[in-house]
Amino acid sequence: MSSAPLSLVIRTLNAADTLGAVLTGLRLGEADQLIVVDSGSSDGTVALARSHGAELVPIRKEDFSYGRALNRGFAAARHEWVLSLSAHTIPADAGFLDSYRKAIGRFPDSVSAAVGPILGEFDAALSGGITYFEGDDLGRGFGFGAGNPNSLYRRKVWLRRPFDEELGGGEDLQWYFDALKAGETVAAVHAARVHYRNRRSMKAFYHKGRVDYRAMARFFEPHRPSLAGMLIRAAKLALYLPMGRVDWAGAKGSLAHCWGNYIEARALAQAQAPTPNPNHTKP
């Protein structure tokens, strides 16, 4: 098994309610490096990160973008492989980091990035193995939630191609597509799974739903949500609540995110619709 040390970069803003579970679940090795890029937390996030040995990289709220925060964290990284995590993505099992280390030992030289599944209430990810994406493979999507909340990068490639700091979202998809255009490979490490436990407001989830859909639509034709589909999702959530597969906060966030997808899909469709010619008359 590869014993490759990892640099981990976590972006935070008032994430004390979940960051502790993330850091405890990581089971860092002695040589691993933990970097927290914080954009002005006031809830104990910084003290919690320091108690786990994190190196703090501050960024002002007014300077924040997802890409810029990652670039600053990656600039502080010392190791060849850098793992980007969210402060809300909790490792699904104790072997989370080892799954990435094992994969690194198997990667061909062409791999510049890898992703692990972000498990939601409906997801059933593969338990192991690696899938390699090349050429135009990403035009169909990853098939599971994936991106910078749980994504590994070869640092020397990032140095040549840092994240786009001007994007409002989708900096990870942009990087992956640029990698494939450059002839590189993106891997999916199915065993490196995390649970998503964000407790943001419904308004924030709605906004994220719009941003996520807009980001995907830049690269491929995403599934267009429907009102019927949202009713089915609501019914499934109602079923899963008593089963413990999702809690009330997660159910509300899921529905708000889906509603944001729906509104953004409608907005994009309307923007792309041909404009009627006011001077045209029927024969």
N, C-alpha and C positions, 0 to 999 in steps of 0.2 A: 504494500500500500504506500502511496506517496505520502510523505510527511511534510509537504510543502507548507511553509508558514503563510498565513494570509494577513492582509491588511483589510480591516472592516471599516466601512464608512456609513454612519447613520446620521440622517438629517433629523433635527428635532425642533419642535416649538411646543412647549407646554405639553409634554408627552409622558409625564411622570406616572400616569395611571397604567400605562402599558410597557414603558421602557424597562422597568425592573424585570418583568417576565421575559422580555426579549433577551436581556443581558444574561439572566440566569440560565436560560435555555441554550445559550450559545456553547457553553463548555469550551472556552478558549484554551488553546495550547500556550505553553510558556513563550514561544517565539512569535505568537500572533500579536498583531497591533490593532488596537481599538481606537478609532477616531470618531468623535461626535462633532458634527457641524451644527451649531445652535444659532438660531436667528432671534434670540431675545426672550428665552423662557423665563417665567417668573413663578413657577409652581414647584420648584425643587428638582427639575429635570437635570440641571447642571451639576448639582451636588450629588445626585444619584449616579450620573455618568462618571464623575470623578471617583466615587466610592468603588467603582468597578475598574478603575485604572485607565479610564479613557483619556486620550489627548483631546483637549477642547480647541476647536477652530471656530471662532465667532464670526458671524456675518450679520450685518445690519438688515433689519426688516426691509428697509427701502432699497437695499441692494439685492435682495433675494430673488432668485429664480431657481427652478429645480436644477437646471444645467449648471448655473454658476456655483451653487452650493456643492454640487458633486465635484466640480473642477477644483474647488478649494480643498475639499477633503482628499481627493486623489493626489493633489500636489504634495500633501503631507505624508502620503503613503511610502513605505520603505520596501515593500515586497513586490515580487513579480506579478502576483495575482491579487486583485482588489475586489472585495465583495461589497456591493451596495445593498443596504437593507433599510427598510422603513422602521421607524420607532413603534410601529403597530403590527409588524409581522413576527409572530412568535414561532420559533422552530417547532415542527410537529413531533420531533422525537430527539433523543439524546445524540443520535448519530448524524445530525444535520451537517455540521462542518466536515465530518469525515466523509460524507457522501460527495462533497465537492473535492476533497483531497484525493479520494480514490479516482474520481473522474479526471482530475488534472493529470494523474499518472497515465491515463489512457488517451488523452487528447492528442490528435495529430497536430503538427506545427501550424496548420492553417486555422485552428480555432483561436479567435480573438475575444470571444465573449461566450458566456453560458447563462442560462436562466433556470430557475427552479420553480415548481408550481406554487401558486398562491391559492390555497384552498378556500373555496366558498361553501355556502350551505348546500349547493347542488352538485359539487364537483366530485368526481371519482377519478383521481389521477393514477397513472401507472405507479407501481410500487418500486420499480427499479429500471436500470438500463439508461442508455443515452440515445437521443435522436439528434442527428446532424442536419442542419438547414444550410442549403447552398443555393446559389443562383436566384431564381424567383420563387423559392419555396415559401417565403413569408407572405406572399400574396394571398395565401389562404389563412394566415394567422397561425398562432402557436397551438391552438386547440385547447389551451387552458390559460387561466389568468397568469400573466408573466410580465416582468419588466423590472425597473430599478428598485422596487421594494424587495427584490430578491434576485440579484443579477451579478455575475462574476465577469471581470474584465482583465485582459492581459495589459498590464500597465504600460509597456513600451509601445503598444499600439495606441492606447489612449493619448500618450504624449504626442503622437503624430496627428491624432484626430480627437481633440477634446470635445466635450458635449457642447451643443449649441446653447448659448446662454440667453438668447433672445426668445426662445420658444416658451409659450405659456404652459405647455404640457406636451408629452410625446417625445421628449428628448431621447428616451431610450429607443423607441421605434426608429427615430431618425438615425441613431447610431447603428442599429442593427442593419438597416437597409443600406447605409453607406458602407458598412463592412462587407455585405454580400456583393455590392457593386464593385468593391475593390478585390474581389476574388477570395475573400476570407470565409470562414465557416462559423456559424453560431450554433452552439450545442444546447440541448435541453436535458438537464440532469434530473430525471424523474423522482429520484429518492430524496432530493434536497427540498423538502416540502415545508411550507410555513402556513400558519393560520393567520387570517387577517382580523384584527381586533381593534378597529378604529372606532372611537366614540365621539366623532365630530357631529355637529348639528345636521339636521335634515337639509337645511339650506346649503351647508357646505357639501353634503353628498350630492345634492341636485347639481350644484355648480361643477363638481368633479365629474358627474355623469356627462354633462355637456362638453367639458374639456376633453375627456377620454374619447368620446365618440368623434369629436372634431379631429383629434390627433389620428385616430385609426383611419378616418376617411381620407386623409392625405395620402395614404399608401395603398389601401385596398378597399374594396367594397364591403363594409361591415354589414352584419345582419341588421336589417331595419326593424326596430321594435314596433309592436302594435299594441293597441289597447287590449285586445284579446289576450295577447301574451302577458301583459302586465297583470290581468285578472288571474291568469293561471299561476303566475309567480306568487301573487298574494295568497291564493288558495294553498299552494305548497308551503309557504311560510307559516300559514295558520296551522297546517298539519305538523310542521317540524318544531314549532314552539314547544308544545308539551313533550315532544320527544327529546328536547335538549340539544338538537342539532343547530339551533340558532336561538339567541336571546332576543328580547324585545328591542333593544337598541340596534342590534344587527339587522333585525327584520325591517325596522323603519329606515335604516340607512340603505338597505338593499332596494327598497321600493323607491326611495328618493333618487338614488343613482339611476335606476331604470327609467324613472320619469324624466330625468335630465337627458338620458340617451334619446328618449322618444321626442322630446322638444327640439333637441339639436338636429336629429334626423329630419324632422319636418322643416326646420329652418334652412338646412342645407338643400333639401329638395326644392323648396320654394325659390331659393337663390339661384338654382341651376335651371329652373323652368324658363322656357322662352318667353320673352316679353311680348304681349300682344301688340300688333301694329295698329295704332288708333286710326290710321288713314285707310286701313284695309276694309273693304266693303264686300259683302257677299254678292256673288254674281246673280 
